[in-house]
């Protein structure tokens, strides 16, 4: 985070305004912390249960910081798959971040490459979902307030994930399989998504992603997840455009 010094990264706001934007990001994140924490703990427990030492598990959670990619890579590591295949699986699972990066680029393009890499490392599914509905229609993109809001939610998400993931790693040896933490994580994530389905485009995106994700389960390297993201984005955009055309025709 040394490359993200507040005074250098985001000029133009007073300390009070920066603090207010960060607090707004943290408040937006607050309802999702239980789901993030459960998912982080599940990932931590999974790493230990699958055979990684605590040292390697801690290194993975701090360096990788991607629950879905971690869970996709773990079975391959245990099976002794080649390193290139492990990396390929992680990259395929995280291809959705290419879409996220394209959407966030107008907000952060004025920063240096290293600062954008830092912001990219902190980007998460939850952070993207919290940021875009708030600033997606903003007339001016890339304001200091937007950056500090993003940092507030992103750093809060990172801290929540790491604390709970580390707790899962340390407790992994004593957590019984019968607790079914994976199912608890799924329920927690559903609790985040359902309240966000407040419009037809969002409903179409969720429906398309769910259908394609379910149908794509047999595909290798978690390609079904990538296809689900693409289908969700396409369905949401197509529905929004269709509604706009209908509105214009009615006018």
C-alpha positions, -999 to 999 in steps of 0.1 A, spaced: 0 0 0 30 23 0 23 32 -36 -12 43 -25 -2 72 -2 -34 93 3 -19 127 -4 -2 115 -36 -29 91 -49 -60 112 -45 -54 150 -43 -82 175 -40 -101 164 -9 -96 176 26 -88 150 53 -124 152 66 -138 146 31 -115 116 25 -125 102 58 -162 106 50 -157 88 16 -138 59 33 -165 56 60 -192 56 33 -173 27 16 -171 8 49 -208 14 56 -217 0 22 -195 -30 29 -209 -37 64 -240 -58 55 -217 -82 35 -190 -88 61 -207 -120 75 -207 -136 40 -172 -124 33 -160 -137 67 -177 -171 63 -163 -175 28 -128 -166 40 -130 -190 68 -141 -218 45 -112 -211 22 -88 -212 51 -102 -244 64 -101 -260 30 -64 -252 25 -55 -270 57 -79 -299 52 -65 -306 17 -30 -309 31 -12 -276 29 9 -266 59 -2 -236 79 28 -217 65 19 -224 28 -18 -217 35 -10 -183 51 13 -175 21 -15 -184 -3 -42 -164 14 -20 -132 15 -5 -135 -19 -34 -149 -40 -64 -132 -23 -90 -149 -44 -112 -175 -28 -126 -191 -60 -91 -193 -76 -77 -208 -44 -104 -235 -42 -100 -242 -79 -62 -246 -76 -62 -267 -44 -74 -300 -59 -49 -297 -87 -20 -290 -62 -30 -321 -42 -32 -342 -74 3 -332 -84 -8 -313 -115 18 -293 -134 24 -257 -123 12 -243 -156 -22 -261 -152 -26 -248 -116 -20 -212 -129 -43 -218 -159 -71 -229 -137 -67 -199 -114 -66 -175 -144 -97 -190 -160 -117 -188 -128 -106 -151 -124 -113 -141 -160 -143 -122 -147 -119 -96 -134 -111 -86 -170 -147 -74 -172 -144 -57 -138 -112 -40 -149 -127 -27 -181 -157 -12 -162 -135 4 -136 -108 17 -160 -126 51 -165 -125 58 -127 -88 50 -122 -70 56 -155 -54 88 -143 -32 69 -118 2 54 -125 5 17 -135 17 7 -101 -12 24 -83 -37 8 -107 -21 -26 -100 -26 -19 -63 -62 -11 -69 -66 -41 -91 -52 -64 -64 -78 -50 -39 -107 -54 -64 -132 -80 -54 -166 -92 -66 -183 -75 -36 -163 -43 -40 -173 -41 -77 -210 -48 -69 -210 -20 -43 -191 5 -64 -208 3 -98 -245 9 -87 -233 39 -68 -211 55 -94 -220 38 -127 -241 67 -139 -219 94 -125 -215 123 -149 -178 127 -140 -158 95 -135 -125 94 -116 -132 118 -88 -113 117 -55 -145 108 -37 -150 77 -59 -115 65 -53 -117 69 -16 -151 52 -14 -136 23 -34 -106 21 -11 -128 21 20 -148 -8 8 -119 -26 -8 -95 -24 22 -124 -33 46 -131 -63 24 -94 -73 24 -91 -71 61 -123 -91 67 -112 -118 43 -77 -121 57 -87 -121 94 -113 -148 88 -91 -168 64 -63 -168 89 -87 -179 116 -99 -208 93 -62 -218 87 -55 -219 124 -87 -237 133 -87 -260 103 -73 -289 121 -101 -289 147 -131 -281 125 -151 -313 117 -163 -320 82 -198 -324 95 -201 -286 101 -206 -282 63 -191 -247 62 -192 -247 24 -230 -247 25 -230 -219 51 -208 -199 27 -232 -204 -2 -262 -193 20 -242 -162 31 -235 -152 -5 -271 -158 -15 -281 -134 13 -260 -107 -4 -272 -113 -39 -309 -116 -34 -315 -80 -20 -296 -66 -50 -322 -80 -75 -342 -48 -76 -346 -43 -113 -353 -63 -145 -317 -60 -159 -303 -73 -126 -328 -101 -124 -320 -111 -160 -283 -111 -152 -287 -132 -121 -310 -157 -140 -287 -161 -170 -256 -164 -148 -273 -190 -126 -286 -211 -155 -253 -211 -174 -233 -217 -142 -254 -247 -134 -252 -261 -169 -215 -255 -171 -205 -275 -140 -191 -304 -160 -167 -281 -180 -130 -283 -170 -110 -256 -153 -142 -240 -140 -150 -226 -175 -187 -227 -165 -180 -199 -141 -165 -177 -168 -194 -185 -192 -218 -176 -164 -202 -142 -159 -203 -135 -196 -239 -146 -199 -249 -125 -169 -233 -94 -183 -248 -99 -217 -283 -106 -203 -282 -76 -181 -270 -52 -208 -294 -66 -234 -324 -63 -210 -314 -27 -201 -312 -18 -238 -345 -34 -245 -362 -14 -217 -346 18 -230 -359 11 -266 -394 4 -252 -393 36 -232 -382 56 -262 -409 40 -284 -435 48 -258 -424 84 -256 
